[in-house]
């Protein structure tokens, strides 16, 4: 059995790397930012977005507060008889129904192929889940899903939260499969 002799190539390679030193500077900067940042995201700092997924009020996002680096959370408002966009993402999602009633469709998916990106095979028929104010819904990893407001007079409001870990790992794989119908402005 051949042995790898590191001593023969021990000094080979490029000179001048500063990776560790840069990590030290970054760690100090992150600690400074953490000490200087608010631990509360004030209502006036939360951001409305009219997105392909629908009307969202971002309440936790690193663009709002640098301390919030591990979770995305928003309130989604779905107009009377409206719907969210249909989308899929790698992270599981937790949804708390703040107001209204309606239903969500969940399409199970399985990994069909993985090359440079993920190729998914989606179920033809979705599962339907009815919800109302006070309910808590879990959406499993990779499940394609869409929410529908069953009230013709009042908006439904959903508090949605997902982990950012897959984004950090480079596996975010967010796919907008169908945009929310218009109008959805705040």
Secondary structure per residue as TSV (DSSP state, phi and psi in degrees):
chain	resnum	aa	ss	phi	psi
A	1	X	-	360.0	132.1
A	2	X	-	-81.5	143.7
A	3	X	-	-105.3	146.8
A	4	X	-	-84.9	121.1
A	5	X	-	-103.6	97.3
A	6	X	H	-65.8	-26.4
A	7	X	H	-64.8	-29.4
A	8	X	H	-69.2	-29.2
A	9	X	H	-118.5	15.1
A	10	X	T	-57.1	-30.1
A	11	X	T	-107.2	7.9
A	12	X	-	-76.1	158.6
A	13	X	S	116.2	176.4
A	14	X	-	-84.7	146.8
A	15	X	S	-103.1	144.2
A	16	X	-	113.5	8.8
A	17	X	-	-65.9	148.1
A	18	X	-	-133.5	27.2
A	19	X	H	-58.5	-50.5
A	20	X	H	-64.6	-45.0
A	21	X	H	-60.7	-40.3
A	22	X	H	-65.9	-37.5
A	23	X	H	-62.7	-38.4
A	24	X	H	-63.2	-44.0
A	25	X	H	-63.9	-44.3
A	26	X	H	-61.8	-43.4
A	27	X	H	-62.2	-41.8
A	28	X	H	-63.5	-42.2
A	29	X	H	-64.4	-41.7
A	30	X	H	-62.6	-39.9
A	31	X	H	-65.4	-41.0
A	32	X	H	-62.7	-45.5
A	33	X	H	-61.6	-41.7
A	34	X	H	-61.6	-41.0
A	35	X	H	-69.8	-32.4
A	36	X	H	-88.1	-11.2
A	37	X	S	-92.8	150.2
A	38	X	-	-65.4	147.3
A	39	X	S	-98.5	9.7
A	40	X	S	-130.3	132.8
A	41	X	-	-95.0	106.2
A	42	X	-	-69.4	150.5
A	43	X	G	-56.6	-37.1
A	44	X	G	-71.0	-14.7
A	45	X	G	-93.8	-10.2
A	46	X	-	-74.7	147.7
A	47	X	E	-120.0	127.7
A	48	X	E	-82.2	140.2
A	49	X	E	-137.7	128.3
A	50	X	E	-92.9	95.7
A	51	X	E	-110.5	171.3
A	52	X	T	-59.6	-22.8
A	53	X	T	-85.2	-14.3
A	54	X	E	127.3	-165.4
A	55	X	E	-84.1	117.9
A	56	X	E	-123.2	140.0
A	57	X	E	-112.7	104.8
A	58	X	E	-71.7	122.1
A	59	X	E	-112.4	-18.5
A	60	X	E	-145.4	113.9
A	61	X	-	-164.5	142.1
A	62	X	T	-61.9	-20.9
A	63	X	T	-72.1	-19.9
A	64	X	T	-91.0	-44.8
A	65	X	-	-145.2	121.7
A	66	X	T	-64.8	-14.6
A	67	X	T	-73.2	-21.4
A	68	X	-	-90.7	81.7
A	69	X	-	-110.6	-1.1
A	70	X	S	-119.4	-3.7
A	71	X	E	-144.3	144.3
A	72	X	E	-109.3	132.6
A	73	X	E	-141.6	139.6
A	74	X	E	-149.6	159.3
A	75	X	E	-101.3	124.7
A	76	X	E	-102.2	128.1
A	77	X	E	-107.1	122.9
A	78	X	E	-113.2	119.4
A	79	X	-	-63.2	167.7
A	80	X	T	-52.1	131.6
A	81	X	T	55.2	21.1
A	82	X	-	-94.1	-177.5
A	83	X	B	-145.6	154.0
A	84	X	-	-80.1	177.1
A	85	X	-	-74.0	160.9
A	86	X	E	-96.0	125.3
A	87	X	E	-148.8	171.7
A	88	X	E	-142.4	141.8
A	89	X	-	-149.5	158.8
A	90	X	S	-64.6	-41.7
A	91	X	S	-77.6	147.2
A	92	X	-	-66.0	159.5
A	93	X	E	-131.5	142.4
A	94	X	E	-114.4	131.9
A	95	X	E	-127.3	125.4
A	96	X	E	-110.6	127.8
A	97	X	E	-84.5	110.3
A	98	X	E	-77.9	-41.5
A	99	X	E	-157.1	155.7
A	100	X	-	93.7	-176.0
A	101	X	E	-149.8	153.0
A	102	X	E	177.9	-147.1
A	103	X	E	-153.2	161.6
A	104	X	E	-126.4	144.1
A	105	X	E	-106.2	133.3
A	106	X	E	-121.7	124.5
A	107	X	E	-104.7	115.6
A	108	X	-	-65.9	145.2
A	109	X	E	-131.5	156.5
A	110	X	E	-134.9	151.4
A	111	X	E	-70.7	118.4
A	112	X	E	-89.8	-38.7
A	113	X	E	-163.0	145.7
A	114	X	E	-132.5	114.0
A	115	X	S	-121.4	-112.3
A	116	X	S	-76.8	-20.9
A	117	X	S	-142.1	-179.7
A	118	X	E	-92.7	136.5
A	119	X	E	-114.8	122.9
A	120	X	E	-109.8	148.3
A	121	X	E	-110.9	118.0
A	122	X	E	-101.7	141.4
A	123	X	-	-59.9	144.8
A	124	X	S	-72.9	-34.2
A	125	X	S	-114.7	124.2
A	126	X	-	-81.3	161.7
A	127	X	E	-88.8	145.2
A	128	X	E	-113.1	131.8
A	129	X	E	-126.2	117.5
A	130	X	E	-79.8	143.5
A	131	X	E	-143.4	160.7
A	132	X	E	-150.1	170.2
A	133	X	T	-50.8	133.2
A	134	X	T	96.4	-13.5
A	135	X	-	-78.4	153.5
A	136	X	E	-122.3	125.1
A	137	X	E	-118.5	140.8
A	138	X	E	-112.1	130.5
A	139	X	E	-115.0	113.9
A	140	X	-	-64.0	161.9
A	141	X	T	-49.6	137.9
A	142	X	T	68.7	-2.7
A	143	X	-	-70.6	124.1
A	144	X	E	-72.1	139.8
A	145	X	E	-153.7	158.7
A	146	X	E	-153.5	141.5
A	147	X	E	-110.9	144.7
A	148	X	E	-130.3	132.4
A	149	X	E	-87.9	122.3
A	150	X	-	-91.0	-0.4
A	151	X	-	-95.5	126.9
A	152	X	S	-83.9	-5.6
A	153	X	S	-115.6	-32.8
A	154	X	S	-121.9	148.6
A	155	X	-	-72.0	155.3
A	156	X	E	-101.7	146.3
A	157	X	E	-128.8	125.7
A	158	X	E	-119.9	132.4
A	159	X	E	-94.8	115.3
A	160	X	E	-116.6	137.1
A	161	X	E	-141.2	137.0
A	162	X	E	-136.4	155.8
A	163	X	E	-79.7	146.4
A	164	X	S	-92.0	2.7
A	165	X	H	-58.3	-40.0
A	166	X	H	-66.3	-32.0
A	167	X	H	-63.5	-43.6
A	168	X	H	-62.6	-35.1
A	169	X	H	-83.3	-5.5
A	170	X	T	83.2	16.4
A	171	X	-	-114.4	26.3
A	172	X	-	-55.7	-51.1
A	173	X	-	51.1	42.7
A	174	X	-	-72.7	129.2
A	175	X	E	-130.6	122.0
A	176	X	E	-90.0	110.6
A	177	X	E	-90.8	-26.4
A	178	X	E	-158.1	131.0
A	179	X	-	-74.8	153.8
A	180	X	-	-65.6	143.8
A	181	X	-	-69.0	152.4
A	182	X	S	-82.9	162.5
A	183	X	-	-84.1	154.2
A	184	X	-	-148.4	24.7
A	185	X	-	-75.8	154.5
A	186	X	-	-86.3	360.0
